[in-house]
Amino acid sequence: MNSFMQAARHFARDEEGITAIEYGLIAAVMAGAIAAAFGPLRDAIEAAFEDIVTSMAVTP
């Protein structure tokens, strides 16, 4: 039982995995911010690409 308690204390003090969790949370927040920023621009970007496709179309 004593070795279990030592292992539990060591696990509680171990901070090695914390950095990976922090980077994961930062990446998730950044992805959300990018999605929120480009949401309103979606229609404008779509219209611009449609204009490009229309201007490149070859008329017979």
Contact map, one row per residue, 1 for C-alpha under 8 A:
111110000000000000000000000000000000000000000000000000000000
111111000000000000000000000000000000000000000000000000000000
111111100000000000000000000000000000000000000000000000000000
111111110000000000000000000000000000000000000000000000000000
111111111000000000000000000000000000000000000000000000000000
011111111100000000000000000000000000000000000000000000000000
001111111110000000000000000000000000000000000000000000000000
000111111111000000000000000000000000000000000000000000000000
000011111111100000000000000000000000000000000000000000000000
000001111111110000000000000000000000000000000000000000000000
000000111111110000000000000000000000000000000000000000000000
000000011111110000000000000000000000000000000000000000000000
000000001111111000000000000000000000000000000000000000000000
000000000111111110000000000000000000000000000000000000000000
000000000000111111100000000000000000000000000000000000000000
000000000000011111110000000000000000000000000000000000000000
000000000000011111111000000000000000000000000000000000000000
000000000000001111111100000000000000000000000000000000000000
000000000000001111111110000000000000000000000000000000000000
000000000000000111111111000000000000000000000000000000000000
000000000000000011111111100000000000000000000000000000000000
000000000000000001111111110000000000000000000000000000000000
000000000000000000111111111000000000000000000000000000000000
000000000000000000011111111100000000000000000000000000000000
000000000000000000001111111110000000000000000000000000000000
000000000000000000000111111111000000000000000000000000000000
000000000000000000000011111111100000000000000000000000000000
000000000000000000000001111111110000000000000000000000000000
000000000000000000000000111111111000000000000000000000000000
000000000000000000000000011111111100000000000000000000000000
000000000000000000000000001111111110000000000000000000000000
000000000000000000000000000111111111000000000000000000000000
000000000000000000000000000011111111100000000000000000000000
000000000000000000000000000001111111110000000000000000000000
000000000000000000000000000000111111111000000000000000000000
000000000000000000000000000000011111111100000000000000000000
000000000000000000000000000000001111111110000000000000000000
000000000000000000000000000000000111111111000000000000000000
000000000000000000000000000000000011111111000000000000000000
000000000000000000000000000000000001111111100000000000000000
000000000000000000000000000000000000111111111000000000000000
000000000000000000000000000000000000011111111100000000000000
000000000000000000000000000000000000000111111110000000000000
000000000000000000000000000000000000000011111111000000000000
000000000000000000000000000000000000000011111111100000000000
000000000000000000000000000000000000000001111111110000000000
000000000000000000000000000000000000000000111111111000000000
000000000000000000000000000000000000000000011111111100000000
000000000000000000000000000000000000000000001111111110000000
000000000000000000000000000000000000000000000111111111000000
000000000000000000000000000000000000000000000011111111100000
000000000000000000000000000000000000000000000001111111110000
000000000000000000000000000000000000000000000000111111111000
000000000000000000000000000000000000000000000000011111111000
000000000000000000000000000000000000000000000000001111111000
000000000000000000000000000000000000000000000000000111111100
000000000000000000000000000000000000000000000000000011111110
000000000000000000000000000000000000000000000000000000011111
000000000000000000000000000000000000000000000000000000001111
000000000000000000000000000000000000000000000000000000000111
